[in-house]
């Protein structure tokens, strides 16, 4: 069981503090904050998510810049506590609509109320948003979502595309709509994170897609839902190496290495027709997590080169190719490349006609940055569009002579991006069926896709 | 609840200091208290919110206690909840005021709304005021019988809270028995889960004083209860499932059908999106199959994919927790993961604590088929911007080189590192090349050529410098400049801050002297002179020692300082296998993340439930026994710790915060061994010694001719036909393993003769006495009047063991026996044999 739970702001202020068992001293919040802020152990500068000070174990997870912390003297399961802390954050978000420092401060009484029902004497009672509804009486004070910082997957859908009402995902599960009527709707988001490493010659060394089908339901009466996935979906079992690409090339079949499901999902007909049946609980939750190492077409190819160009000089050439259809646009693209430590200056040369691209040389950590946030290609329109290619040349000046192997002193190049309405795995939600008797019942259904970079790296 | 430390907390500038605000609030609350005006509840809510926000930021608002209580007489539930929160926070420091609240809380406990009943009961039990417990028993009793499951759920936790305020009140009211009934009969699974949590806690704490409680604690692990919970597992919340799975992991299955039934039932839990459920199930699978090697291996194969999915799907914190467990499994069974090595490649944006784990995993899984690719990948990291990780990567390459037979390619890579001309890369690589040469002296030619080109001036790190100096001494015949480089270093003796480097320098210059005397003589003289003047004791002593050795006889000196060396075949592991097994036993806990067994970071009372942590706290007869000088093996008697022969090494290695642990002392025959181990670096040999310790000490018994007969004493009066093996052997580890696995087959209490009690003033005599009956002591401990012994015996014809825990209280002249046996049918017979042996103790 846990002893205390608290939430700290980035500055270390106590926003919420609950002591469940009174067996650890109150000063833990300060001890914790000091330890995390000035962490220096094992030559590392970043505190691990759990550590022990004087017999007290401190667990913390970071959510939207806040630290959710639990303390205990008992040798607990770390994954239990981390899952719990994440879940508490999610329950609070379900209630407040928006989770940030401001909304927490304004609703702290409601948060205390939730915390008292979620945990009793250190033991978890329930984390179901639905069950909690009957125990919790404070009304949330909803914080204006318009000034939200773009954090978390939900916010991704608010940029770039107008099809989705931006405020919908920031609705509280309990707050009453000003119009008095709740809008019946359900969101299904397919979020994929890509990790890929290209060798210096452009080959893919490793690649993986980690995906989640996330659901958020605002349907009254909890009807049953059926989610149909690709017919040819298969989940790899057995001994064959997961890195065996040969089997899957060109077949178009989606083969997942492995996946797991939310508690509420029933898999009765999954084998037969790849359908997940569930009664979605209130609030946001992952229906299914999956992992895929099957070969896929990476959305971007990167070509990076660094060459000496005379004494104390070198040239860097970076090329990015967008390899997705031109109907799709990617945004917030950023390339980063660590340069040799003795780099003094860098001058940049963008391709002719490039608009909305920015370049920067970060002197402090000797890093090159190339942002294509508002990239405009004259004949394609705004944003990076599929099928196009961009080049950056940079001239570097060094403060000392190079020791021969300049490629070993720089790189690798890393790319971050967001591509809405695109997924690399080709996993699809073919239909979303809501079983409810009334014929006139036709709630809004949103099925959205987004692909993000996780570790997208090209070596030199 | 929060102690009144808030007042000492200096408020930060952004926060109000509080004093005037609090008195202001007090006034306003007073005005509202009696008011019945419409809308008054809303204004009260606002005021209450203010009070609670002050409470949160640490301003002391306890002076408002009276006003708050007065204001909450109203029926508004939001107001009530805030009041409960406030009262819970301050009741402990204001017990008199708390009495004020009892009345309305008790009334609310009878409210018709189950929500209010539950809330009131929870608040009532959260007051934590000892002199109010009498008011708790009644409401708790009716709460446990309430028709509403919410109230019962709260009441069960209330019982636990009551136990912590006043254990005797809780036990006297017979609440544990009620909980046990609910555990097996309540329709609501959360009530059942709470009962399980509460009973585990209560019985574990009670077990220190009550035999009955420890029996009750064991019944929780009995087949009917475990099966009852397992059959309903899907009805439980995911958190309660973890609780049940934790329990199941400690269950001892009766046969292999039992094992497969449980595993089949839990198979789909491995697909759960909640990592805690998956890891808890994994632990069950691993523990259940410990004795079935094939199945155990299949379990590893089965859990691989789900764990990898959790690593990549969760938040960074969750994936760190899962990765730590995967790390443990990879280290235990690297061959199972050898084809998955790409999953352990580092990503550029991962925090360094994750990268570090992955590097260790890559090192572990490297084998003939994947080494090339792994080393290539590691070399990429060596140029990493994150310097600690770059260092770790180079070390990883070195470790792989040391564990492989075919090192050609790797040596090339290492030598390339030396040419990279990055300070830290060179430093790490030098240390590695040194270790490599100790294992593969045949590579000296290639390495020395490269090392010779490195200038000492560029090396600052003591470890690297020492490595370079070692190579200069060791290979001075092959390195042309060696004497001159050493000479240069000796000239700068005073600038060398590290004693380690100066020690190495002394030895290296000696070695060099034996090989190339004319060139080195001058340097040697200078080094010895500098050594004599050194302020560091070890350096000084070593210089003096070398000097006298040389004076005595140069040939002898060479044999001592530079003998022909054998290549090191295996470098010692930093962690003993006992510790690793301990951590594995504590799978799915912080032990895995910290890579330490729990006794190293947890207080005894928080060691966890069912930890088999033992009852007689602070047992240690070490000091007295050492004085008596009687050979024997005595360690602190905590049956998990005591059998772990590594614990004493840990003690010397660093302070552990385990306060119940008192340094055990050994009898003289063992002390010398232990001391020599800890002082020298021969870690590899040390792991084996403690395991054999009991036997070696018995052997010493015989050698000393103490008149101990090792054959069973001739025909005891009620001579049982049971024949025991007088030379039975069981090492501490297997004992511990068995003790955990076997059920108790007999528990008995037995009276000791007054002579026996008298003889126990020297507990060691009992060990010898029992040994003469072929019952061997594996560990003992305790202090008058309570002693504790662990014995084992083996049947003469077959390898069937009997294990005995014997607790002797000299004050009551009673011995409590717990007997576990491989062959349970013989345990009764053995018990009488044991008792007859014990009855003779102390008789002339």
Interface residues (C-beta under 8 A of the other chain):
Chain A: X1 X13 X14 X15 X16 X17 X19 X22 X25 X26 X27 X42 X43 X44 X45 X46 X48 X49 X50 X52 X54 X55 X57 X59 X60 X61 X62 X73 X74 X75 X76 X77 X78 X79 X80 X82 X83 X84 X85 X86 X108 X109 X112 X113 X116 X120 X121 X123 X124 X125 X126 X127 X128 X134 X135 X137 X138 X195 X197 X206 X208 X210 X212 X237 X239 X241 X242 X243 X257 X258 X259 X260 X261 X262 X263 X286 X288 X289 X290 X291 X338 X365 X403 X405 X408 X409 X412 X414 X454 X455 X457 X459
Chain B: X1 X2 X3 X5 X6 X12 X48 X49 X52 X53 X56 X57 X58 X77 X78 X81 X82 X85 X92 X115 X122 X128 X150 X153 X154 X157 X160 X161 X190 X194 X197 X237 X238 X239 X240 X242 X246 X271 X272 X273 X274 X275 X276 X278 X279 X280 X301 X305 X306 X308 X309 X310 X312 X313 X314 X315 X316 X317 X318 X320 X321 X322 X324 X325 X339 X340 X342 X345 X347 X348 X349 X350 X351 X352 X353 X356 X380 X383 X385 X388 X391 X420 X421 X586 X588 X589 X590 X591 X592 X593 X594 X598 X601 X602 X603 X606 X607 X608 X657
